[in-house]
Amino acid sequence: MPLKPEQHQGTRVVLVRHGQSTYNALGLYQGCSDESILTEKGCSAASKTGAYLKGLAFDAIYCSPLKRAQQTAGEILEAMSPTVDPNTIHITTLLKETDLPIWQGLAFQYVREKFANEYRTWKQHPHEFCMELPHSPPSYFYPALDLYKRVRQFWQEVLPRHRGQTLLVVAHGGTNRALIHTAIGVTPEHYHCIEQSNCGISILEFPDGSLESGQLMGVNSTSNLEESLPNLQESNQGLRLILLSSQSTSEKQIQQSVQMLEKIGIDFRLNADIHEYQAIVSVRANSEQLSTGLVLGGDRIIKDFINQALSLNPEQLWRLQLYPETISILYYPEPQGVPILQAMNVSVTDKDLLFKLLDNKSYIPAPF
């Protein structure tokens, strides 16, 4: 029987990014282009995701109208059948990808070289980035601001309809980031701060059903794809920090996680508070090879590390829920740059952790 979280647990939303698309494979900007469709690899990953989610019962499913998202949803639902009622599926334009009309269909490298100044603004100040559209008279379009406006409207329309229910959202990397950000109070200035892998799974909870109560329960799990850790999207150099709480995890669980992580490759360990690691970041993030470190600390320290990427007001750290037996991952592509939250509350020892996050309330992390 599909797992059905109890009504009193609030509204739960499971976010899934579409599978690998043809534009992904070619290294092209997609934006709202609908020419990009799933590759064979993307279809396979979506099917695996559906098989993984088969144990869950969703009250409603929302999907972007773009082909790559609808194909992903189709593969997921086919693998989940007959646990999904087709009448619960809703297509909405509010879930379209970040619109980049001038760049869509262009190669990443070409954009970096041809639009160097614009690209720098997009990466460093996405909330200020605009595109001049060839209209008469010319008009200016702000992609990040437009996306955040759309997803806020999505939350405002959807959350009141589904209090106490569990939803599945199949959309895009930029869209899912913005959905997470608007749910927990991250501004468009930090648009790039969370990674979303193809078919990566993230989880949000709204305890009282309102947007203001949003909490982040998990980011970018790829256990559904049988990956120990999500693959890096930026490059295979720089610094990756694996964060493991020594407060909410037993010594036995810590040792099990460490043993699994050592098989993946740990270059160094760090038992320190957030102020003692700056020298390590500045040296190792400058490496031409990927350097991976393990950080052990209390829940508050781990949240402080995660918040380097999100830049939440410290009084809002209650929006980040840490769970036992999980790790979180920060990636520093540049020594002086802001890190990217590659994953949060994922497990290298328990591939079924998602179901515990959605159903187990015996452990309630204390707000900080």
Helices and strands as residue ranges (DSSP letters): G 7-9, E 11-17, H 22-26, H 40-53, E 60-63, H 67-80, G 86-88, E 89-91, G 93-95, H 108-114, H 116-124, E 131-133, E 139-141, H 143-158, G 159-162, E 166-171, H 173-184, G 188-190, E 201-206, G 211-213, E 215-221, G 223-225, E 238-245, H 251-264, E 268-270, G 274-276, H 278-284, E 290-297, H 299-310, G 314-319, E 327-332, E 340-346, H 353-359
